[in-house]
């Protein structure tokens, strides 16, 4: 079932480990087949270097396992909340990559200090509100998804394809799971650059909005002209 999507999700999970974004088993990638109403996700607690496509778990949009002998990632409910709210996305990546997690733990958004950031994220990467005691006690993973969705009221998830969950780490998404892996890689680099920028100059300010839009819009949207036509 869903063999092509399984291959993409396996590659994504292997890549987040290979790129140093996910250590131990602290990370997971998934993809959705919207026509079938099914999600393919990493199994819980399985090492990246021994994982095979057959280990991946297929669930429906309520989280019921449709195919697979292993338990799905414990973060499944967060992924499902994102797929439900953000209809244009096809893949989700969650990692505890070092510098993005540093910003999440400080509960600080990542300001757009330069064009590397602006090429991928149209503004500061937002941070969620902390979860309440009740939200932690019951339906924790689903509530993590809900707090992300609440933070994105008024934001376009394809123009801001990442979030920092307060005191936790990042979730990143894209039109495909492969795109989400690329964005997770860039997010970590941008978070590292921003950390060093504020270390060097605590008064550093964000780029001008004109420069932000120039860089974002030359790569994304109807008027994009960066790279080769597809
Ligand atoms: Zn996590």
Boltz pocket constraint, residues with backbone or C-beta under 6 A from the ligand:
constraints:
  - pocket:
      binder: B
      contacts: [[A, 94], [A, 95], [A, 96], [A, 168], [A, 169]]
      max_distance: 6.0
